[in-house]
């Protein structure tokens, strides 16, 4: 199966969240068993951006 590039689809992101619950921060396991269209590096980078957004949203809510 060819690897996807560019923006993540809503379906891929939902599978990422599911994989995160199941496998924790094991990016290779998430890529190989849950999101077969992305490499472990792509999953890791997506996770970094996801956690960064979560932190920003949390800080914004505290300041509101």
Beta strands, then each sheet from edge to edge (+ up, - down):
end
